[in-house]
């Protein structure tokens, strides 16, 4: 559900290889020339990689400058708090998201244990990454001893090496302020900040930024068809983003259509109320700034933020 991937850095070797392979082979040249070309090939490939990195850095700087001139949107403190409340109603059936640091259970979705404030999973790499990064800063924490088992079960729903003590260890560590802070930092680093950033670059307002964020949490920052970036590509094939000159509502409608299809394809019979009676309701009301008061339904329960 939420396997994190490195998009840009993973693409760089491919770009470099493409540049290298495009260099013609002068088969009529002398052996010395061929030898010289062969010996210089690694340097050429390295130069291509450096050029690709430089281009990426320049593009990121340009994007940063564009975003700096935009309103804070979902990143404004009050809106960010609201976003956590709505996501928590879906992930933990409460808007009191700070009560969920210690939550942990296997919900039977094939992703192993689901835990914490945004549902980090033992089967989808994000929980492993959280514990690894936390352990780098706090080596003697109560979860560090489970790292070998977490690496073994990553990508599966297995509990091997985790039972019977892991759930108790997670709950105990969740009482530690540093681990609570680590959960929030990982939520922001992997899900919130990339989603809000890309939504702004796509020309989306506060509601659209939330739509991206919730999709990132549920589907993961993956490039495959069912991951967030795959969903975005499919939606863009149906409607243009505002950044491309399209209508915001039409694009968000298309994105939510694609997202609902992906949810149902992954888990037939799944409750899609986080789309149907939350985000779709906000969109139908024209609440593009996610203004309060806000009322939505999740799994049959009604939530209100005054």
C-alpha positions in Angstrom: 0.0 0.0 0.0 2.7 2.5 0.9 6.1 1.4 -0.4 8.2 4.5 -0.8 10.4 4.9 -3.9 13.2 7.2 -4.9 12.0 8.7 -8.2 14.6 11.2 -9.4 17.7 9.5 -8.2 16.5 6.2 -9.6 16.0 7.8 -13.0 19.5 9.3 -13.3 21.3 6.1 -14.3 18.8 5.5 -17.0 19.3 9.0 -18.4 23.0 8.6 -18.2 22.9 5.3 -20.0 20.7 6.8 -22.7 23.3 9.5 -23.4 26.1 7.0 -23.4 24.4 4.5 -25.7 23.7 7.4 -28.2 27.4 7.9 -28.8 28.2 6.4 -32.2 30.7 3.6 -32.6 33.3 4.5 -35.2 34.1 0.9 -36.1 36.3 2.2 -39.0 38.6 4.0 -36.6 42.0 2.7 -35.5 42.5 0.4 -32.5 44.1 3.3 -30.6 41.0 5.4 -31.2 38.7 2.6 -30.1 40.8 2.0 -27.1 40.8 5.7 -26.3 37.0 5.9 -26.7 36.6 2.8 -24.5 38.8 4.2 -21.8 36.9 7.5 -21.8 33.4 5.9 -21.7 33.2 5.8 -17.9 34.1 9.5 -17.8 31.5 10.2 -20.4 28.8 8.3 -18.5 29.8 10.1 -15.3 29.6 13.4 -17.0 26.2 12.6 -18.3 25.1 11.7 -14.8 26.5 15.0 -13.5 24.7 16.9 -16.2 21.4 15.2 -15.4 21.8 16.0 -11.7 22.6 19.6 -12.5 19.5 19.8 -14.6 17.4 18.3 -11.9 18.8 20.7 -9.3 18.1 23.7 -11.6 14.5 22.5 -12.1 14.0 22.0 -8.4 15.3 25.5 -7.7 12.9 26.9 -10.3 10.0 24.9 -8.7 11.1 26.2 -5.2 10.9 29.7 -6.5 7.5 29.2 -7.9 6.1 27.6 -4.7 7.6 30.3 -2.6 5.3 32.8 -4.3 2.2 30.8 -3.7 -0.1 30.9 -0.6 0.8 28.2 2.0 -2.4 26.3 1.3 -2.5 23.0 3.2 0.9 23.7 4.7 -0.6 26.6 6.8 -0.6 25.3 10.4 -4.4 25.3 10.8 -5.0 23.6 7.5 -2.3 21.0 8.2 -3.9 20.2 11.5 -7.3 19.8 9.7 -5.7 17.5 7.1 -4.4 15.2 9.9 -7.8 15.1 11.5 -9.5 14.0 8.2 -6.9 11.5 7.4 -7.0 10.1 11.0 -10.8 9.6 10.7 -10.0 7.2 7.8 -6.9 5.6 9.3 -7.8 5.4 13.0 -11.6 6.3 13.2 -10.9 9.4 15.2 -10.1 13.0 14.5 -7.9 13.0 17.6 -4.8 11.9 15.6 -2.4 12.3 18.4 -4.0 9.4 20.2 -2.8 7.1 17.4 1.0 7.0 17.9 0.7 3.7 19.7 -2.1 2.1 17.6 -1.1 -1.2 15.9 -3.0 -4.1 14.5 -3.2 -6.4 11.5 -6.3 -5.3 9.6 -6.1 -8.2 7.2 -5.3 -6.2 4.1 -2.1 -8.1 3.2 0.2 -5.4 4.5 1.1 -6.9 7.9 0.8 -4.7 10.9 -0.5 -1.2 10.4 0.7 1.2 13.1 1.0 4.8 14.1 -0.5 8.1 13.0 -0.7 7.4 9.2 -0.8 3.6 9.2 2.8 2.7 8.7 2.9 -0.9 7.6 5.4 -3.7 8.2 4.7 -5.0 4.7 5.1 -1.8 2.8 8.6 -0.5 3.7 7.5 2.7 5.4 7.4 1.2 8.9 10.8 -0.3 8.4 12.2 3.0 7.2 10.7 4.8 10.2 12.3 2.4 12.7 15.7 2.5 10.9 15.9 6.3 10.9 14.7 6.4 14.5 17.3 3.9 15.5 20.1 5.9 13.9 19.3 8.8 16.2 18.3 6.6 19.2 20.2 3.3 19.0 18.9 1.9 22.3 15.2 2.2 21.6 12.8 -0.6 22.3 12.2 -1.4 18.6 15.8 -1.7 17.4 16.0 -5.4 18.2 13.2 -6.1 15.7 15.0 -4.6 12.8 16.2 -7.9 11.4 12.7 -9.3 11.5 11.2 -6.1 10.0 13.6 -6.4 7.1 12.7 -10.1 6.6 8.9 -9.5 6.5 9.1 -6.3 4.4 6.9 -6.8 1.3 4.7 -9.4 2.9 2.0 -9.8 5.5 4.2 -12.1 7.7 4.6 -11.7 11.4 7.6 -14.0 11.6 10.1 -12.7 14.2 7.6 -10.0 15.3 5.2 -12.0 17.4 4.6 -12.0 20.3 6.5 -8.9 21.5 6.5 -6.4 18.7 3.0 -4.9 19.3 3.8 -4.3 23.0 7.2 -2.8 22.1 5.6 -0.4 19.6 3.0 0.7 22.1 5.7 1.3 24.8 7.9 3.2 22.4 5.0 5.4 21.4 5.0 6.8 24.9 8.5 8.3 24.2 8.3 11.9 22.9 11.2 11.3 20.5 9.4 8.4 18.8 6.2 10.5 18.4 8.3 13.2 16.8 9.9 10.6 14.5 6.5 9.5 13.3 5.5 13.1 12.5 8.8 13.7 10.8 8.4 10.6 8.6 4.8 11.4 7.8 5.9 14.9 6.6 9.0 13.7 4.8 7.4 10.8 2.8 3.8 11.9 2.4 2.7 15.4 3.4 5.5 17.5 1.9 5.9 15.7 -1.4 2.1 15.7 -1.9 1.6 19.4 -1.1 4.6 20.4 -3.2 3.4 18.5 -6.3 -0.2 19.6 -5.9 1.0 23.3 -5.9 3.1 22.7 -9.0 0.0 21.2 -10.6 -1.9 24.4 -9.9 -4.1 22.9 -7.2 -5.6 24.8 -4.2 -5.9 23.6 -0.6 -8.5 20.9 -1.3 -6.5 19.5 -4.2 -3.4 19.4 -2.0 -5.4 17.4 0.5 -6.6 15.0 -2.2 -3.0 14.4 -3.2 -1.9 13.9 0.4 -4.6 11.4 1.3 -3.9 9.5 -1.8 -0.2 9.5 -1.0 -0.9 8.1 2.4 -3.2 5.3 1.2 -1.5 4.3 -2.1 2.1 5.1 -1.3 4.6 7.2 -3.3 5.0 4.6 -6.0 5.3 4.9 -9.7 3.4 1.8 -10.6 -0.2 1.9 -11.8 -1.7 1.6 -8.3 0.8 4.0 -6.6 0.2 7.7 -6.2 2.3 8.7 -9.1 0.7 6.1 -11.3 -2.7 7.4 -10.3 -1.7 10.9 -11.2 -0.5 9.9 -14.6 -3.8 8.1 -15.3 -5.8 11.1 -14.1 -3.8 13.5 -16.3 -4.6 11.3 -19.3 -8.3 12.0 -18.6 -8.1 15.7 -17.7 -5.5 18.5 -17.7 -4.3 19.9 -14.4 -4.8 23.6 -13.7 -1.1 24.0 -14.3 -1.7 22.7 -17.8 -4.6 25.0 -18.3 -7.4 22.7 -17.2 -10.3 23.2 -14.8 -9.4 22.3 -11.3 -12.8 20.7 -10.5 -12.7 18.6 -13.6 -9.2 17.4 -12.9 -10.0 16.5 -9.3 -13.1 14.6 -10.4 -10.9 12.6 -12.8 -8.3 12.0 -10.1 -10.9 10.8 -7.6 -12.5 8.5 -10.2 -9.1 6.9 -10.9 -8.3 6.6 -7.3 -11.6 4.9 -6.4 -11.1 2.4 -9.2 -7.6 1.6 -7.8 -9.0 1.1 -4.3 -11.6 -1.3 -5.5 -9.2 -3.2 -7.8 -6.8 -3.7 -4.8 -9.5 -4.7 -2.4 -12.9 -5.6 -3.9 -15.7 -4.5 -1.6 -13.6 -1.9 0.2 -15.4 1.0 1.8 -14.4 4.0 -0.3 -16.0 6.6 1.9 -12.8 8.6 2.2 -13.4 9.4 -1.4 -17.2 9.3 -1.7 -18.5 11.0 1.5 -15.4 13.1 2.3 -13.3 14.4 -0.6 -16.1 14.1 -3.2 -18.4 15.9 -0.8 -16.0 18.8 -0.3 -15.5 19.1 -4.1 -19.2 19.0 -4.9 -19.7 21.8 -2.4 -17.1 23.9 -4.1 -15.0 24.0 -0.9 -11.7 24.4 -2.8 -10.0 26.0 0.2 -11.1 23.3 2.6 -12.8 25.9 4.8 -14.4 25.1 8.1 -16.9 24.3 9.4 -16.3 20.9 7.7 -18.6 17.9 7.9 -17.9 14.5 6.4 -18.7 10.8 6.9 -16.3 7.9 7.2 -17.3 4.3 7.4 -20.8 5.4 8.5 -19.7 7.8 11.2 -20.2 11.6 10.9 -17.3 13.9 11.8 -17.4 17.7 12.3 -14.7 20.3 12.6 -16.3 23.6 13.7 
